[in-house]
C-alpha cells in the first residue's frame, strides 16, 4: 500500500471552529515539528555544495552557499501544514525570498512552472506564481538557529501556503519548465497544486481520509 492509500484509511479529524481561519480542514494542530522525508539524511562538504538554476531561463547559473548567504536575508513567520494531517503555527524561517533570489542572480524565467530538486532524487513541481509570494523562502534557519540536518540543512524551500511536501528539503536544483509536470509525490497519487484549504491532497479524490502516521515519527 502506497503513502497516498494509507492516508485515506482513517477518520477525518474535526477542526476547532475557533481555528478555522488558520487551520485547514482535516488538520491537527501540534507544537512539535515532525521529521518526514524519503531516503537518508545527506552529509555535505560545503566546499563542494552548489545550487543550480537551469531550464527555460535566459541563462543558467550555479551558486555556492556563500553566494546565497550574501543575498538579502529576511525572517518570515508563517503557519505550515503537512499532508499527513499536522499543522504548526508561527514558524520563523530565515533565508532569501525566492523572488529576491531571482533578482539577485539576474535570471529571467521563460516558463511559468518550476521543478525543484532535493538530494536523493526528490522532486516537486510548483507554479512560478506561487513561488513569487513574499513568504516563500530559500531557508537556512528556523527559530533563530540553523536548520537541523533532518529538517533540510543547509538549504530548504518553504512554501507555507501549500502542503509541506512542496517545501523541498536539501534543495540543490531549480528548473524552469513550460508545463506543470508532476514531481516525486505527484507521480505517486498526490495533488499537483496542494492547497491545504482546498484539501488538495490527492489526485482525483474529492474527500480524502487521513492517517496519523506523523504522530509515530521522530520530532525536533
Secondary structure, DSSP 8 states (H G I E B T S, - for coil): --HHHHHTTS------GGGTTTS-TT-EE-SS-B---SS------TTT--EEEEESBSS-EEE-HHHHHTS--EEEEEEEE-TTSEEEEEEEEEEEEHHHHHHHHT--B-SSEEEEEETTTEEEEEEHHHHTSTT-EEEEEETTEE--GGGTTT-EEE-TTB-GGGS-SSEEEEEEESS----TTGGGTB-SS-BGGGT--BTT-SS-----GGGGS-B-
